[in-house]
Amino acid sequence: MELPMPHSLPNYDNPRHRLLTTKEAAAVAHVTPACIRQWVKRGYLTPTASYRRGKKVHLFLESHILKVERDRRVRQQQASKVTNHPPIDR
């Protein structure tokens, strides 16, 4: 008797399912590994999984990395915009 196949297996080519180490996450986001660690420390990013291999290794979903990087970029662009407001007539 053959067991039924699951309806859908995760597509690991899809960023929603791909797990990355801190170093790989940094490469995807075009930042340093220290920046990824700061994002975790500041609460912008949460590891999906962790394990010990001499030292603690965090794993992140690629889709989460891309979202945090995009949000960071948008915030930087908004902060760098200089708005010229017309003078207020009183």
BAZA-816836 format. One record per residue: residue number from 1; x, y, z of N, C-alpha, C in turn. Coordinates in steps of 0.05 Angstrom, whole numbers, always signed. Example, Ala and Ser with C-alpha at 12.3 -4.5 7.8 and 13.67 -1.06 7.14 Angstrom:
[1 [+264 -114 +156] [+246 -90 +156] [+264 -66 +156]]
[2 [+257 -45 +142] [+273 -21 +143] [+258 +1 +157]]
This chain:
[1 [+17 -24 +0] [+0 +0 +0] [+18 +25 +0]]
[2 [+12 +43 -18] [+29 +67 -21] [+16 +90 -6]]
[3 [+33 +105 +8] [+23 +128 +23] [+17 +151 +5]]
[4 [-4 +166 +10] [-10 +189 -7] [+11 +211 -4]]
[5 [+16 +224 -26] [+36 +247 -25] [+22 +272 -14]]
[6 [+37 +288 +0] [+24 +313 +9] [+16 +330 -14]]
[7 [-5 +346 -10] [-15 +362 -32] [+5 +382 -43]]
[8 [+21 +394 -25] [+41 +413 -35] [+65 +412 -17]]
[9 [+87 +407 -29] [+113 +408 -15] [+124 +437 -17]]
[10 [+139 +446 +4] [+150 +473 +3] [+169 +476 -21]]
[11 [+167 +498 -34] [+185 +505 -57] [+208 +520 -45]]
[12 [+231 +507 -43] [+254 +520 -30] [+268 +540 -48]]
[13 [+259 +543 -72] [+269 +565 -89] [+254 +591 -83]]
[14 [+231 +588 -69] [+215 +611 -61] [+226 +624 -36]]
[15 [+231 +650 -35] [+242 +663 -11] [+226 +659 +14]]
[16 [+200 +652 +12] [+184 +648 +35] [+193 +624 +51]]
[17 [+207 +605 +38] [+215 +580 +51] [+245 +577 +55]]
[18 [+261 +595 +44] [+290 +592 +45] [+301 +602 +71]]
[19 [+317 +585 +85] [+329 +593 +110] [+358 +602 +105]]
[20 [+366 +624 +117] [+393 +635 +113] [+407 +639 +140]]
[21 [+433 +635 +140] [+450 +642 +163] [+453 +672 +164]]
[22 [+465 +682 +186] [+469 +711 +189] [+486 +721 +166]]
[23 [+507 +707 +159] [+525 +716 +137] [+510 +716 +110]]
[24 [+494 +695 +105] [+479 +694 +80] [+457 +716 +79]]
[25 [+444 +721 +102] [+424 +742 +104] [+436 +769 +98]]
[26 [+460 +774 +109] [+474 +799 +104] [+479 +803 +74]]
[27 [+488 +782 +61] [+493 +784 +32] [+468 +790 +16]]
[28 [+446 +778 +23] [+420 +782 +10] [+411 +811 +14]]
[29 [+415 +822 +38] [+405 +849 +44] [+426 +871 +38]]
[30 [+450 +863 +28] [+471 +881 +21] [+480 +898 +46]]
[31 [+482 +884 +69] [+492 +896 +93] [+512 +878 +106]]
[32 [+524 +885 +128] [+543 +868 +142] [+529 +849 +161]]
[33 [+543 +827 +168] [+531 +809 +188] [+526 +824 +215]]
[34 [+543 +844 +222] [+538 +859 +246] [+512 +874 +244]]
[35 [+505 +884 +221] [+479 +898 +217] [+456 +879 +222]]
[36 [+458 +854 +212] [+437 +835 +217] [+434 +830 +247]]
[37 [+456 +827 +261] [+455 +823 +290] [+443 +847 +304]]
[38 [+448 +871 +294] [+435 +895 +306] [+405 +895 +301]]
[39 [+397 +887 +278] [+368 +885 +272] [+354 +866 +291]]
[40 [+368 +843 +298] [+357 +824 +317] [+356 +837 +345]]
[41 [+378 +850 +353] [+380 +863 +379] [+358 +885 +382]]
[42 [+353 +900 +361] [+333 +922 +362] [+305 +912 +358]]
[43 [+301 +886 +351] [+274 +875 +349] [+262 +878 +321]]
[44 [+278 +887 +301] [+268 +890 +274] [+265 +862 +261]]
[45 [+281 +843 +270] [+283 +817 +257] [+284 +795 +279]]
[46 [+270 +773 +275] [+270 +751 +294] [+279 +726 +280]]
[47 [+299 +712 +291] [+307 +687 +279] [+284 +667 +278]]
[48 [+283 +652 +256] [+262 +631 +253] [+271 +606 +268]]
[49 [+297 +601 +269] [+308 +578 +283] [+336 +584 +292]]
[50 [+345 +570 +312] [+372 +573 +323] [+383 +545 +330]]
[51 [+409 +542 +329] [+421 +518 +338] [+450 +524 +346]]
[52 [+462 +506 +361] [+489 +510 +371] [+508 +493 +354]]
[53 [+529 +506 +345] [+550 +493 +331] [+576 +506 +340]]
[54 [+583 +501 +366] [+605 +515 +378] [+594 +541 +389]]
[55 [+583 +557 +371] [+569 +582 +379] [+541 +581 +368]]
[56 [+524 +598 +378] [+496 +598 +370] [+494 +609 +342]]
[57 [+479 +594 +325] [+475 +601 +297] [+445 +607 +294]]
[58 [+438 +630 +283] [+411 +637 +277] [+405 +632 +248]]
[59 [+380 +624 +243] [+371 +621 +215] [+347 +639 +211]]
[60 [+346 +653 +188] [+326 +672 +182] [+312 +664 +156]]
[61 [+286 +670 +154] [+272 +666 +128] [+280 +689 +110]]
[62 [+287 +682 +85] [+295 +703 +66] [+274 +724 +62]]
[63 [+249 +716 +62] [+228 +736 +59] [+227 +756 +82]]
[64 [+234 +748 +106] [+235 +767 +129] [+259 +786 +125]]
[65 [+281 +776 +116] [+305 +793 +112] [+298 +814 +91]]
[66 [+285 +806 +69] [+279 +825 +48] [+259 +846 +57]]
[67 [+240 +838 +74] [+220 +857 +84] [+234 +878 +102]]
[68 [+250 +869 +120] [+264 +887 +139] [+282 +906 +123]]
[69 [+296 +895 +103] [+314 +912 +87] [+298 +933 +72]]
[70 [+276 +925 +60] [+259 +944 +45] [+248 +965 +64]]
[71 [+238 +957 +87] [+228 +977 +107] [+249 +996 +116]]
[72 [+273 +986 +120] [+296 +1003 +128] [+302 +1024 +106]]
[73 [+302 +1014 +81] [+308 +1032 +58] [+287 +1054 +55]]
[74 [+262 +1046 +59] [+240 +1066 +57] [+243 +1087 +79]]
[75 [+249 +1078 +103] [+252 +1097 +125] [+275 +1116 +120]]
[76 [+297 +1106 +109] [+320 +1123 +102] [+312 +1144 +81]]
[77 [+298 +1135 +61] [+290 +1153 +40] [+271 +1175 +50]]
[78 [+253 +1167 +68] [+234 +1187 +79] [+249 +1207 +97]]
[79 [+269 +1197 +112] [+284 +1215 +130] [+302 +1234 +114]]
[80 [+312 +1225 +90] [+330 +1242 +75] [+316 +1262 +57]]
[81 [+289 +1259 +54] [+274 +1279 +38] [+273 +1305 +52]]
[82 [+279 +1326 +37] [+277 +1353 +48] [+251 +1364 +38]]
[83 [+233 +1370 +56] [+208 +1381 +47] [+209 +1412 +49]]
[84 [+201 +1425 +28] [+200 +1454 +28] [+171 +1462 +31]]
[85 [+165 +1471 +55] [+138 +1480 +61] [+137 +1510 +55]]
[86 [+115 +1520 +43] [+113 +1549 +38] [+110 +1563 +65]]
[87 [+118 +1588 +67] [+115 +1602 +92] [+86 +1605 +100]]
[88 [+82 +1605 +126] [+56 +1607 +137] [+49 +1636 +140]]
[89 [+26 +1645 +128] [+17 +1672 +131] [+0 +1674 +156]]
[90 [+7 +1692 +173] [-8 +1696 +198] [-21 +1723 +198]]
